[in-house]
Amino acid sequence: MATYEYQPRTGELSGDEFEAQTEAFLNDLDQRITAFLGQYASAIAEVNLRLGNLEGQMQGALTTLGSLGVRMDDAEAAIQKLQTRANGHDQSISAINSDINGINQDITAIENSIDTIEDSISNIQDTLDVVNANLPPNGLISLVNTTGNLPTGWVACDGTDGTPDLSAYATTPLRYVRKAVAGA
């Protein structure tokens, strides 16, 4: 499949141009969403790994504490060492909480980006609906046509088929066209 780059432009678009630009926009949107989700998944995996390591360290500390069978003086020294290690774990937990807060902010930013992209898609669909459904049968549009073939259901405004002759007002590849009228 060809790669398109979405570049909005002003003026009327042919059906093929509008479809190509819409397809390019949707492909770009899909790639951006996939990239956002990929970043999010790796951050969660990293947090889970750090939590697993922390649980292992804490389990080791609890096992050490349960197996102490030394005199009271030795127990006090061991408790002091464990308190120092626990403080280190508190710092690790604080770091993980900070990472989680950062991930939550990233998630919010991703959700906001998705909302913006969904709004853009909705606006494109609304514009397409207006062009396809609300153009009156005798309404004229300008069409850049490099193939010479008109889209199905459209006729050139060249003085034939009951159309006005507007060919003097446009140069190739620009043509004025209107929806075909049944029975004309």
C-alpha positions as CSV (number, residue, x, y, z in Angstrom):
1,M,0.0,0.0,0.0
2,A,1.3,3.5,-0.8
3,T,2.3,5.8,2.0
4,Y,0.5,9.1,2.2
5,E,1.3,12.1,4.2
6,Y,-1.7,14.0,5.5
7,Q,-1.5,17.6,4.4
8,P,-4.7,19.6,4.8
9,R,-5.4,22.1,2.1
10,T,-8.1,24.6,1.4
11,G,-10.7,24.5,-1.3
12,E,-12.8,21.6,-2.7
13,L,-11.2,18.2,-3.1
14,S,-12.0,15.5,-5.5
15,G,-13.4,12.3,-4.1
16,D,-10.1,10.5,-4.7
17,E,-8.0,13.3,-3.1
18,F,-10.3,13.5,-0.1
19,E,-10.3,9.7,0.3
20,A,-6.5,9.6,0.0
21,Q,-6.0,12.4,2.5
22,T,-8.5,10.8,4.9
23,E,-6.8,7.4,4.6
24,A,-3.4,9.1,5.2
25,F,-4.7,10.8,8.3
26,L,-6.3,7.7,9.7
27,N,-3.1,5.7,9.0
28,D,-1.0,8.3,10.8
29,L,-3.5,8.3,13.7
30,D,-3.3,4.5,14.0
31,Q,0.5,4.7,14.1
32,R,0.5,7.4,16.8
33,I,-2.0,5.4,19.0
34,T,0.1,2.2,18.6
35,A,3.2,4.2,19.6
36,F,1.5,5.6,22.7
37,L,0.2,2.2,23.8
38,G,3.7,0.7,23.3
39,Q,5.3,3.4,25.6
40,Y,2.6,2.8,28.2
41,A,3.0,-1.0,28.2
42,S,6.8,-0.9,28.7
43,A,6.4,1.6,31.6
44,I,3.9,-0.7,33.4
45,A,6.2,-3.7,32.8
46,E,9.1,-1.8,34.3
47,V,7.0,-0.9,37.4
48,N,5.9,-4.5,37.8
49,L,9.5,-5.7,37.6
50,R,10.6,-3.2,40.3
51,L,7.6,-4.3,42.5
52,G,8.6,-7.9,42.1
53,N,12.2,-7.2,43.1
54,L,11.0,-5.2,46.1
55,E,8.7,-8.0,47.2
56,G,11.6,-10.4,47.0
57,Q,13.8,-8.1,49.1
58,M,11.2,-7.7,51.7
59,Q,10.5,-11.5,51.8
60,G,14.2,-12.0,52.4
61,A,14.2,-9.5,55.2
62,L,11.2,-11.2,56.9
63,T,12.9,-14.6,56.6
64,T,16.1,-13.2,58.2
65,L,14.1,-11.7,61.0
66,G,12.2,-15.0,61.7
67,S,15.4,-17.1,61.9
68,L,17.2,-14.9,64.4
69,G,17.9,-17.0,67.5
70,V,20.6,-14.9,69.1
71,R,20.9,-13.2,72.4
72,M,19.1,-9.9,73.1
73,D,22.2,-7.8,72.4
74,D,22.7,-9.4,69.1
75,A,19.0,-9.1,68.4
76,E,19.1,-5.4,69.0
77,A,21.9,-5.0,66.6
78,A,20.1,-7.1,64.0
79,I,16.9,-5.0,64.5
80,Q,19.0,-1.8,63.9
81,K,20.3,-3.3,60.7
82,L,16.8,-4.2,59.6
83,Q,15.5,-0.7,60.3
84,T,18.2,0.7,58.1
85,R,17.2,-1.7,55.3
86,A,13.5,-0.9,55.8
87,N,14.4,2.8,55.3
88,G,16.0,1.9,52.1
89,H,12.9,0.1,51.0
90,D,10.7,3.1,52.0
91,Q,12.9,5.1,49.6
92,S,12.4,2.4,46.9
93,I,8.6,2.5,47.5
94,S,8.7,6.3,47.2
95,A,10.6,6.1,44.0
96,I,8.0,3.5,42.6
97,N,5.1,5.8,43.7
98,S,6.8,8.7,41.9
99,D,7.1,6.5,38.8
100,I,3.5,5.5,39.0
101,N,2.5,9.2,39.3
102,G,4.5,9.9,36.2
103,I,2.8,7.0,34.4
104,N,-0.6,8.3,35.4
105,Q,0.3,11.7,34.0
106,D,1.4,10.0,30.8
107,I,-1.8,8.1,30.6
108,T,-3.8,11.3,31.1
109,A,-1.8,13.0,28.3
110,I,-2.4,10.0,26.0
111,E,-6.1,10.0,26.8
112,N,-6.2,13.8,26.0
113,S,-4.4,13.2,22.7
114,I,-6.8,10.4,21.8
115,D,-9.8,12.7,22.6
116,T,-8.3,15.3,20.3
117,I,-7.7,12.8,17.5
118,E,-11.3,11.5,17.9
119,D,-12.6,15.0,17.7
120,S,-10.6,15.5,14.5
121,I,-12.0,12.3,13.0
122,S,-15.5,13.4,13.9
123,N,-14.9,16.8,12.2
124,I,-13.7,15.1,9.1
125,Q,-16.7,12.8,9.1
126,D,-19.0,15.8,9.6
127,T,-17.4,17.5,6.6
128,L,-17.7,14.4,4.5
129,D,-21.4,14.0,5.5
130,V,-22.1,17.6,4.4
131,V,-20.4,17.2,1.1
132,N,-22.1,13.9,0.3
133,A,-25.5,14.4,1.7
134,N,-26.3,18.1,1.7
135,L,-25.0,19.3,-1.7
136,P,-28.2,20.2,-3.7
137,P,-28.6,18.4,-7.0
138,N,-27.9,21.5,-9.0
139,G,-25.1,22.7,-6.8
140,L,-21.7,23.3,-8.5
141,I,-18.3,22.4,-7.2
142,S,-14.9,22.9,-8.7
143,L,-13.0,19.6,-9.3
144,V,-9.3,19.2,-10.0
145,N,-9.4,16.3,-12.5
146,T,-6.1,15.0,-13.9
147,T,-7.6,11.7,-15.4
148,G,-10.3,13.3,-17.5
149,N,-12.9,10.9,-15.9
150,L,-15.5,12.3,-13.6
151,P,-16.7,10.4,-10.6
152,T,-19.9,8.4,-11.0
153,G,-23.0,10.6,-10.6
154,W,-21.3,13.8,-11.7
155,V,-21.4,15.7,-15.0
156,A,-19.2,18.5,-16.3
157,C,-20.7,22.0,-16.6
158,D,-19.7,22.3,-20.3
159,G,-23.0,23.1,-21.9
160,T,-24.1,19.5,-22.5
161,D,-26.6,17.4,-20.6
162,G,-28.5,20.5,-19.5
163,T,-25.6,22.1,-17.7
164,P,-24.4,25.6,-18.1
165,D,-21.2,26.1,-20.1
166,L,-18.6,27.1,-17.5
167,S,-15.5,25.7,-19.4
168,A,-14.3,29.2,-20.1
169,Y,-14.0,29.9,-16.4
170,A,-11.6,27.1,-15.6
171,T,-8.4,25.8,-17.0
172,T,-7.3,22.1,-17.2
173,P,-7.2,20.2,-14.8
174,L,-9.8,22.4,-13.0
175,R,-13.4,21.7,-14.1
176,Y,-16.8,22.8,-12.7
177,V,-19.1,19.8,-12.1
178,R,-22.5,19.1,-10.5
179,K,-24.5,16.1,-9.5
180,A,-26.2,14.4,-12.4
181,V,-29.9,14.9,-12.5
182,A,-32.0,11.8,-13.2
183,G,-33.6,12.0,-16.7
184,A,-31.4,14.8,-17.9
